[in-house]
Amino acid sequence: TLKRYIAEAAARIDKELEYAKQIQLSALPTNFPTGEDYSIYAQMIAAKEVGGDFYDFYKLSDTTVAFLAADVSGKGIPAAMFMMTAKTIIRGLAERGLSVDEIFTLANDKLCENNESGMFVTAWMGKIDLSTGVISFANAGHNPPVIVHADGKCEYLKSRTGFVLAGMEGMKYRANEMTLNKGDRIFLYTDGVTEATDENEALYGEERLMSYIDKNKSLKAEALLSGIKEDIDLFAGDAPQFDDITMLVFDYKKKEGTPVKEK
């Protein structure tokens, strides 16, 4: 009888995790834009221990596009539900035409309301003027993106990182600004990539990620993301995937801009 109860409980947990996966996947856009100005491709590979990763993108006007990657703390259905709330709030604020720092500041306050579970979200969001290549971006405790320049140089886009969303009321977020040149690429990811572990609990890490991107920067976005996942699997060996893996590539295709600079 005890064995039967244990088996039934395990089956219920597996079913709940499957529901959480479906909640996550159903919320993510899959109609990826491939126009003359820009293209976006993204992928989220859910782990058995479901977390709350998500990506999103939206065209806010004829010349303005926003995109982001985010990761909710925790596992299972609670994380998936909190992810839905965060995604909805951020999108609603973006569609009001607010700047990225205003979006994160207001989203943080809303997510802090009645957050008795103590969950939080890390996120990186960019908002680009396609006519000029000027992109403003904000980072709420998230991994630094990789920028692949049109001349082939690859680097982490380091900037001052703000506090996580839903972590503390009244936080203010800072917007950074840079200009993309035609052919520049931005690669967003969650810590399921860099914190993937092998059987000895060694981390995949930022160095290996950068090395792979640098060697394969000429690949199209879909092939690049598939290749990174294969490299992670090769590194991990028989070690299980414990965290969601989310990646997004934004390719800027239009006008020549000025050299990259932050303010």
DATA-V33821 format. One record per residue. N is the residue number from 1. RES is the residue in three letters. OMEGA is omega in whole degrees, 0 to 359 (NA if undefined). NEAR is the number of other C-alpha atoms within 8 Angstrom. D_FIRST is the distance of its C-alpha to the first C-alpha in Angstrom with 2 decimals. Layout:
# DATA-V33821
<<N/RES/OMEGA/NEAR/D_FIRST> <N/RES/OMEGA/NEAR/D_FIRST>>
This chain:
# DATA-V33821
<<1/THR/179/4/0.00> <2/LEU/178/5/3.79> <3/LYS/180/6/5.43> <4/ARG/178/7/5.08> <5/TYR/179/8/6.28> <6/ILE/179/8/8.68> <7/ALA/179/8/9.87> <8/GLU/179/8/10.57> <9/ALA/179/8/12.35> <10/ALA/179/8/14.27> <11/ALA/178/8/15.32> <12/ARG/179/8/16.60> <13/ILE/178/8/18.55> <14/ASP/180/8/20.06> <15/LYS/178/8/21.08> <16/GLU/178/10/22.69> <17/LEU/178/13/24.57> <18/GLU/175/8/25.79> <19/TYR/180/9/27.04> <20/ALA/178/12/28.82> <21/LYS/181/11/30.48> <22/GLN/177/8/31.71> <23/ILE/179/10/33.10> <24/GLN/187/14/34.97> <25/LEU/182/8/36.34> <26/SER/182/7/37.45> <27/ALA/187/7/39.51> <28/LEU/178/9/41.47> <29/PRO/180/8/44.82> <30/THR/177/4/45.25> <31/ASN/188/4/48.80> <32/PHE/181/9/50.55> <33/PRO/177/8/54.30> <34/THR/182/7/56.77> <35/GLY/180/6/60.22> <36/GLU/184/7/63.57> <37/ASP/187/8/63.04> <38/TYR/171/13/59.55> <39/SER/179/13/56.23> <40/ILE/171/12/52.64> <41/TYR/182/11/49.61> <42/ALA/183/12/46.18> <43/GLN/174/9/42.69> <44/MET/179/12/39.31> <45/ILE/184/7/36.55> <46/ALA/174/10/33.24> <47/ALA/175/11/30.91> <48/LYS/174/8/27.13> <49/GLU/192/9/27.27> <50/VAL/174/17/29.31> <51/GLY/184/16/32.30> <52/GLY/177/16/35.14> <53/ASP/167/15/38.00> <54/PHE/171/13/40.56> <55/TYR/177/14/44.10> <56/ASP/175/10/46.61> <57/PHE/181/9/50.24> <58/TYR/175/7/52.72> <59/LYS/186/9/56.40> <60/LEU/176/11/57.94> <61/SER/180/6/61.46> <62/ASP/184/5/63.59> <63/THR/185/9/63.97> <64/THR/179/11/60.97> <65/VAL/175/13/57.47> <66/ALA/178/13/54.63> <67/PHE/183/11/51.60> <68/LEU/169/12/48.87> <69/ALA/184/17/45.71> <70/ALA/183/13/43.22> <71/ASP/178/13/39.95> <72/VAL/176/15/37.71> <73/SER/176/10/35.96> <74/GLY/185/9/32.20> <75/LYS/171/11/29.43> <76/GLY/184/13/27.34> <77/ILE/178/11/28.14> <78/PRO/179/8/30.19> <79/ALA/179/15/32.49> <80/ALA/180/17/32.86> <81/MET/178/9/33.82> <82/PHE/176/11/36.23> <83/MET/179/14/37.70> <84/MET/180/10/38.46> <85/THR/181/8/40.20> <86/ALA/181/11/42.24> <87/LYS/181/10/43.25> <88/THR/181/8/44.43> <89/ILE/182/10/46.38> <90/ILE/180/11/48.12> <91/ARG/179/8/49.09> <92/GLY/178/8/50.47> <93/LEU/179/12/52.61> <94/ALA/182/13/53.85> <95/GLU/173/8/54.95> <96/ARG/178/6/57.06> <97/GLY/181/7/59.20> <98/LEU/176/9/58.41> <99/SER/184/8/58.91> <100/VAL/178/14/55.98> <101/ASP/176/12/56.44> <102/GLU/179/9/56.52> <103/ILE/181/12/53.40> <104/PHE/180/14/51.41> <105/THR/180/12/52.93> <106/LEU/178/9/52.04> <107/ALA/179/14/48.61> <108/ASN/181/15/47.80> <109/ASP/179/13/48.78> <110/LYS/181/9/46.78> <111/LEU/178/11/43.62> <112/CYS/181/12/44.03> <113/GLU/176/6/43.92> <114/ASN/179/5/40.68> <115/ASN/184/9/39.07> <116/GLU/181/4/36.76> <117/SER/180/4/34.30> <118/GLY/179/7/37.11> <119/MET/179/12/36.81> <120/PHE/184/10/39.95> <121/VAL/166/14/41.53> <122/THR/183/13/43.83> <123/ALA/171/14/46.26> <124/TRP/183/15/49.48> <125/MET/175/12/51.64> <126/GLY/179/12/54.98> <127/LYS/189/13/57.47> <128/ILE/170/11/60.30> <129/ASP/186/11/63.67> <130/LEU/183/13/63.97> <131/SER/183/7/67.74> <132/THR/186/8/68.31> <133/GLY/180/16/65.23> <134/VAL/180/11/64.89> <135/ILE/172/12/61.25> <136/SER/184/12/60.05> <137/PHE/178/13/56.67> <138/ALA/182/16/54.48> <139/ASN/178/14/51.69> <140/ALA/175/15/48.99> <141/GLY/187/11/47.43> <142/HIS/176/12/46.77> <143/ASN/178/8/47.47> <144/PRO/178/9/51.14> <145/PRO/171/11/51.84> <146/VAL/173/12/53.78> <147/ILE/176/12/57.12> <148/VAL/182/13/58.66> <149/HIS/180/11/62.36> <150/ALA/179/10/64.46> <151/ASP/176/4/66.40> <152/GLY/180/8/63.26> <153/LYS/178/8/62.67> <154/CYS/178/11/59.05> <155/GLU/172/8/58.11> <156/TYR/181/8/55.52> <157/LEU/182/8/56.66> <158/LYS/176/6/56.60> <159/SER/178/7/57.32> <160/ARG/184/6/56.69> <161/THR/177/9/53.02> <162/GLY/180/11/52.12> <163/PHE/179/9/49.14> <164/VAL/176/12/45.80> <165/LEU/180/15/45.46> <166/ALA/181/16/43.59> <167/GLY/182/12/44.03> <168/MET/179/9/46.90> <169/GLU/173/8/49.03> <170/GLY/180/7/52.70> <171/MET/176/9/52.59> <172/LYS/183/8/55.44> <173/TYR/185/13/55.19> <174/ARG/175/8/58.00> <175/ALA/172/9/59.06> <176/ASN/182/10/60.50> <177/GLU/176/11/62.74> <178/MET/180/11/63.80> <179/THR/177/13/65.46> <180/LEU/172/14/63.98> <181/ASN/176/15/66.31> <182/LYS/180/12/66.02> <183/GLY/177/10/63.48> <184/ASP/182/13/61.49> <185/ARG/174/12/57.70> <186/ILE/181/11/55.10> <187/PHE/177/12/51.62> <188/LEU/181/13/48.85> <189/TYR/175/13/45.42> <190/THR/186/16/42.47> <191/ASP/172/9/41.24> <192/GLY/177/11/38.56> <193/VAL/187/12/41.56> <194/THR/180/11/43.20> <195/GLU/171/9/40.06> <196/ALA/185/15/38.26> <197/THR/174/12/37.40> <198/ASP/184/13/37.43> <199/GLU/178/9/35.29> <200/ASN/179/5/37.54> <201/GLU/171/6/37.09> <202/ALA/182/7/40.71> <203/LEU/174/9/41.59> <204/TYR/168/15/43.14> <205/GLY/181/10/45.69> <206/GLU/183/7/48.73> <207/GLU/180/6/51.07> <208/ARG/177/8/49.21> <209/LEU/180/11/48.80> <210/MET/180/11/52.52> <211/SER/180/8/53.44> <212/TYR/180/9/51.53> <213/ILE/181/11/53.08> <214/ASP/181/10/56.52> <215/LYS/186/6/56.35> <216/ASN/186/8/55.09> <217/LYS/180/9/56.88> <218/SER/181/4/58.66> <219/LEU/171/7/55.46> <220/LYS/188/6/54.76> <221/ALA/183/9/52.07> <222/GLU/180/8/49.34> <223/ALA/180/8/50.01> <224/LEU/182/12/50.14> <225/LEU/177/11/46.72> <226/SER/180/8/45.18> <227/GLY/178/8/46.96> <228/ILE/179/11/45.73> <229/LYS/178/8/42.10> <230/GLU/179/8/42.69> <231/ASP/176/8/44.32> <232/ILE/179/11/41.39> <233/ASP/178/8/39.00> <234/LEU/179/7/41.43> <235/PHE/185/9/41.56> <236/ALA/182/13/37.79> <237/GLY/181/8/37.03> <238/ASP/178/6/33.33> <239/ALA/182/8/32.62> <240/PRO/176/5/30.49> <241/GLN/184/8/32.16> <242/PHE/183/9/30.90> <243/ASP/176/12/33.45> <244/ASP/175/15/35.09> <245/ILE/181/15/38.42> <246/THR/181/16/41.14> <247/MET/178/14/44.76> <248/LEU/177/13/47.81> <249/VAL/174/12/51.31> <250/PHE/178/11/54.35> <251/ASP/178/11/57.55> <252/TYR/191/15/60.85> <253/LYS/195/11/63.38> <254/LYS/192/12/66.37> <255/LYS/172/9/69.28> <256/GLU/179/8/70.43> <257/GLY/177/10/69.85> <258/THR/179/7/71.10> <259/PRO/181/7/69.68> <260/VAL/176/8/66.32> <261/LYS/177/7/66.74> <262/GLU/177/6/64.80> <263/LYS/NA/5/66.28>>
